[in-house]
Amino acid sequence: MTYLAKNQEYAIYSLSFNYGQRHKYELNAAKKLAYRIGAAKHLVLNIELDKIGGSALTDNIDVPKTDKKPEHNNEIPVTYVPARNTIFLSYALAWAEVVGASHIFIGVNALDYSGYPDCRPEYIKAYEKMARLATKTGVEGTTKIKIVTPLINLTKAEIIKKGIALGIDYSLTHSCYDPSIDGKACGLCESCVLRKKGFLEAGVKDPTIYE
Amino acid sequence: MTYLAKNQEYAIYSLSFNYGQRHKYELNAAKKLAYRIGAAKHLVLNIELDKIGGSALTDNIDVPKTDKKPEHNNEIPVTYVPARNTIFLSYALAWAEVVGASHIFIGVNALDYSGYPDCRPEYIKAYEKMARLATKTGVEGTTKIKIVTPLINLTKAEIIKKGIALGIDYSLTHSCYDPSIDGKACGLCESCVLRKKGFLEAGVKDPTIYE
């Protein structure tokens, strides 16, 4: 998604969060990608969501493992982190105000993760409306904050193909919810299963290193 | 404001933020008050807003000092912290989801601080609308999150009188933006000036210890 923004000639201010997630390894991946893409600045914030808990990603709850595409039957999976995207977007909003940015990109996807409330288009729309009232520019009526979600309606396969066309080195990226300490993917969590399926359907070789 | 919630017989889950503010002393005050009121739980989160900066409260910018009521002429003061209330409310939203709370109280005030975009009723309304879509209960259509702002349209004097009626010990509270290391108020920042004026107009003795 950062590559999409870069391709549209935005200056990149990339933001990562150490929120107490099991898969802290993703912070290394994000740092490498920010460097590779030539981000104007990359910021990592420590934000202690594990003190709030309530998710298999931040709390003492097992990450479900399967080798099939997860079926949620409209139930929200235990990997959902309460209000996480709202918190992420709110930090991005603060930083956007400080650096004078008007476009906030977020890689939410409503297809494969339809169980997550904060990945839905109606949520993003409501967030944007709130964000336009929340900051200085909202009072002054100048810049209108835009929340940009280029991946929201794509399948994983479509996302992977788009990335390949933009020259992404997927061996630098990380999706696993429960990796080994040296960053090897478990291959069995929901996120791994969807990633594998995406590569398969896109007809692209999966460069992920699995345990 | 916490006393108002307690008076309405809510169980209190109180939330304080160490966000890199100059007036970290307020965290001691909040802790004492939470204990005094018998909060079910009091949580202090470290949230690193100083890495984002852009405010006299978190960055290397002087806090303006005066002995008169500040006149902003519609300009937003340098003590405004970008998107701070949006970030605070988002953590509260996450915690509300985990503990199953439906009411989030926030002590914003639109009268004396009319310069702050994230203290205005239209902002709060938009936040509430977004919050109802952001979490599990929003998808399930069960609990409707309510953002409660009992102080939003009161003057400081009215707030102080309300507090006295509820039995608040104001010597435990803290408002100063730029206190000494042992918590003495500067008496000259915007927050001190408005607090002093409030006590004066309410006809209540000000128990604040000034430098």
Interface residues (C-beta under 8 A of the other chain):
Chain A: L43 L45 N46 I47 E48 L49 K51 I52 G53 G54 I76 Y80 V81 P82 A83 R84 N85 T86 I87 S90 Y91 L93 A94 W95 E97 V98 P117 D118 R120 E122 Y123 A126 Y127 K129 M130 A131 L133 A134 T135 K136 G138 V139
Chain B: L43 L45 N46 I47 E48 L49 K51 I52 G53 G54 I76 Y80 V81 P82 A83 R84 N85 T86 I87 S90 Y91 L93 A94 W95 E97 V98 P117 D118 R120 E122 Y123 A126 Y127 K129 M130 A131 L133 A134 T135 K136 G138 V139
